[in-house]
Amino acid sequence: DADVTQTPRNRITKTGKRIMLECSQTKGHDRMYWYRQDPGLGLRLIYYSFDVKDINKGEISDGYSVSRQAQAKFSLSLESAIPNQTALYFCATSDPSDGTSNYGYTFGSGTRLTVV
Amino acid sequence: QKEVEQNSGPLSVPEGAIASLNCTYSDRGSQSFFWYRQYSGKSPELIMSIYSNGDKEDGRFTAQLNKASQYVSLLIRDSQPSDSATYLCAVLWGNFGNEKLTFGTGTRLTIIP
């Protein structure tokens, strides 16, 4: 099984619908992140969480919300989806104390979301 | 807003040659730098990290850091077709305990057989 699992892998939804993207990890990392990737714009941070009780907005949080249900689970919700939220969404984890990667992020496989 | 700049490419390099990828960053206080490789439709994969000025080598990859010039580069020697991907530069910034990565937009590299 993958260290960081995202579901669903692909989703098509209609404008105005609420949708949740889920992320779970088996790495035991406290820190989790949600990014979106758009062609030409790179990876942009939506929300991040450094532990279960900590939630922080990233650079593009408008229209999104998150829930950190447990150390291993971090969900991203689009309250009312709009077409410009069509993108590839990645969840990532990190552990600054991990000597092998030292802040390097481990990414999930991504969720390709299309809002029509 | 912390910025990380990369030439978007595409950069085409013949097989067996050296590919050189460049990145500049705006936060002079940044201390940690990373290179990720991303194949089309896949997730980014960490390939190199560098924290000190100078060169760091790992197999065919060499990362170079010049903090005075706020410049990071990645060299790929003996380029192979499997190296064709988008390469993302990432810079860690923020106060201790609140560090986050900012990514560049990536450079698309194509190795020509």
Contacts between the chains, C-beta under 8 A, distances in Angstrom:
chain1	res1	chain2	res2	distance
A	33	B	100	7.9
A	35	B	103	8.0
A	40	B	8	7.1
A	40	B	105	6.3
A	41	B	105	6.4
A	42	B	88	7.1
A	42	B	103	5.0
A	42	B	104	6.0
A	42	B	105	3.8
A	42	B	106	6.0
A	43	B	44	7.4
A	43	B	88	7.0
A	43	B	103	4.2
A	45	B	100	6.6
A	45	B	102	7.8
A	48	B	100	6.6
A	50	B	97	7.8
A	50	B	98	7.7
A	58	B	100	7.9
A	59	B	1	7.4
A	90	B	43	6.0
A	90	B	44	7.5
A	96	B	99	7.0
A	101	B	46	6.5
A	101	B	49	7.4
A	102	B	32	7.3
A	102	B	49	6.4
A	102	B	51	8.0
A	103	B	32	5.6
A	103	B	34	7.6
A	103	B	49	7.6
A	103	B	92	5.5
A	103	B	99	6.5
A	103	B	101	7.4
A	104	B	34	5.9
A	104	B	46	4.2
A	104	B	49	5.8
A	105	B	44	7.7
A	105	B	46	7.0
A	105	B	90	8.0
A	105	B	101	6.3
A	106	B	46	7.7
A	107	B	43	3.9
A	107	B	44	5.3
A	107	B	45	7.6
A	108	B	43	6.3
A	109	B	42	7.4
A	109	B	43	5.4
A	110	B	41	8.0
A	110	B	42	7.6
A	110	B	43	5.3
